[in-house]
Amino acid sequence: MSEKELPVIDMRLAKGKTRPDLVRQLREVLTTVGFFYLKGVDGYDEAELLRLTHWFYSLPTEARMKISKKCFNPECGHEYRGFFPITPGEVSHKEAFETGPILETRPNIPKTLAATLFYEDNQWPVDPSGDTTMSTYFRRWMENYHQSMTETALELLRLVSEGFGAPSEFFTPLFKPHHLSTLRLIHYPPRPDPPESARDGDYVIQTAEHNDSVMVTLLATFKQYPGLQVRWTDNTLLDVPHRPGHLVVNIGDLLAVISGGKLKATSHRVIDCCGDRFSVPFFLEPSYEGNINIVLPGGTPELTDDPKEVVPYGPWLFDKITKYAEYRGLLERAAKLGLTLY
């Protein structure tokens, strides 16, 4: 491995006598780089994931817009889960389809805008040809993939906990009974005539440099679609090439905060490589009422000075997302509906 290359973590080492070595390795990575390749993940079928992502984006625009968010199609009833198209003139230049976990039972949630949004049912595409074979398979496969990524991300959190001398299940209560984790299928079309705000020297930006806001991100990339860049420890931008069978993993701001700043949430961006690009991130997120005012042993509280104060994840997340184009208008619609935010 060269000096400037993402390290590799092998999940198969989490079982048996090799687990303590993996715990130490993961702690070193997350306190320095904050990004790594992950291999040996159960349920990760890169080829099938790409095939199904291509299928979704091969559907006519009209079929995708039928499961869009309300701010892009007033005839739709969903505000949070579903498809969103490209927003012209923005630095961010992508379209995406988002789903959450299967809700076996309806959660007992506050009657607020944020809680109502985050626990929406998923929307699923329908093939306009009338053949339900592929759309049914697509739904079942994505539901299973969402669950596989949830289990992988939770196991990573157990390893993180052990690395700081905390109980393995230190983070587990955050995700019960109904976590909000999101699976996102992204398409970045080519950008031949970008606005000046989307230029950085010779680079054209598809997604501006940012930190993820969640606990953990598990990103599927594909060989023919480069473009991911990570801010390295020397403040340069590092290209992250695809590795077959490997996910790219990073922690988000929330986990960095909960660790008392010990773990590093690293910024990253996506650039235009003169062609279509596809990627599929999974974002591990707590339940709406999960108390994020907890700190790993040895960390310093950052959310509040009162260790007994409850800080639920849902309102924290709502404040984060309303700055993004795909969620604009939520505050105005809340006022019209007479709903409190959270």
Summary of the structure (lengths in Angstrom):
residues: 342
radius of gyration: 19.8
end to end distance: 47.1
largest distance: 58.3
contacts: 1063
relative contact order: 0.18
helix: 31%
strand: 20%
